[in-house]
């Protein structure tokens, strides 16, 4: 196991399968202060350029995933320009996750609130354990979610439930989050990381090129006109048909053996 950015508020370890466990560690509740967001940005950037990393599992140290932003920083925002400018950093960091060519899986336990939930929403997949308490409580502070929470939430779960979560500020548990479609599934308490590692392992065993292509096709297609998205899918499929991994995958299937992908 290799640890990258050890000593920072966000770091990761990567195993022989290419699964990186990325941890935010800012006691007591992993608040997203500006310096912490800087550490997250740096750690994500390192992971994306690290050829040993195939899949990232993002989680929080201690009793919370991420309990939200640093309220003391928000307290000092007293002008429109200061408020809107403050959000740019967090939006850029979370966009790095959403646009990543490596899958990010959020392994959620405890409180996952405000900016923490917005980070989870930016991940490609989410698993929550039974202890999870999720929500967008910014409305209780007289503000709104600002790290794209008002945009990713309705795109993921529909407008009605998004309005409910954002306008009420209420928390929901893991089971309700699964019902809403906020998380892929709920798992037993304390098992979010282990279950996420199993999912990551299934993905890491596939061709890196095919995984990248699938991520790109899904992400770009969501923001395209439907038939244009189909054209984009065709083009990505066509590019993959030229790879050695496509030939290996087809040959393995026809010969009833496990494929040995080489990311070529």
C-alpha positions, 0 to 999 in steps of 0.5 A, a space after each residue: 500500500 502506498 499513501 499519497 499526500 500523507 499529513 494533509 487533510 485529504 490523502 489516499 492509499 492505493 492497493 495492488 488492484 488500483 483501488 485508491 481509498 481517498 480520505 478527508 480527515 479534518 476533525 471533528 466533522 471533516 468541515 470543508 474549509 478553504 484550506 481543506 478544499 485545497 488539499 482535496 483539489 491537490 489529492 484528486 489531481 494527484 490521483 487522476 495523474 497516478 497511473 496506478 489508480 484505476 478507481 477512487 473510493 472517497 470517504 471521511 475519517 471519524 464519525 462523519 463523511 463530511 458535515 458541511 462547509 466551514 460556517 465561520 467562513 460563510 459568516 464573513 461573506 457580507 456582499 454579493 460578490 464575496 458570496 458568489 466568488 467564495 463558491 468558485 473554488 468548491 465548484 471547481 473541485 467538485 467538477 474535477 470529480 464529475 469530469 474525472 476519467 476514473 470512477 469515483 465512489 462515495 462511501 458515506 457514513 454518519 453526517 453527509 450534509 451541505 457541501 459534503 452531500 454536494 461532494 457525494 453528488 459529484 461522485 459517479 456512484 454512492 453507497 451509504 451505510 445505515 448510520 448515514 444522515 444526508 441533507 442540504 440544510 443551507 436553507 436554515 442559514 438563509 442561503 442555498 446550496 452553492 457547490 452545484 447542489 441545486 443542479 445535481 440533485 434534480 438531475 439525479 432524483 427529479 425536481 419534486 424531491 429536489 425541491 423538498 430536500 433543498 427547501 425543507 433542509 430536512 435530513 434523510 437516512 440511508 434507506 430513504 436516500 436509496 428510495 430517492 435514488 440519491 445513493 445506489 444502495 444502503 449497506 450495513 453500518 460500518 460497511 460502506 468502504 468495504 462494499 465500495 471496495 467490492 464495487 471498485 474491484 469489479 470496475 478495476 478489473 475491466 479495460 481502463 479504456 472502456 471504463 473511460 469511454 463509458 464515463 465520457 459517453 454518459 457524462 457528455 450525453 446528459 448535456 446533449 440533445 438525445 440523438 446527438 448523444 447517440 452519435 457521440 456514443 457511436 463515435 466512442 464505441 467506434 474508437 474502442 473497436 480499434 483497441 487491443 482490449 476489445 479484441 481480447 474481451 471478445 476472444 475471452 468471451 468466445 473461448 469462455 475464459 477470463 479476459 486479460 486486459 492490458 489497457 491497449 
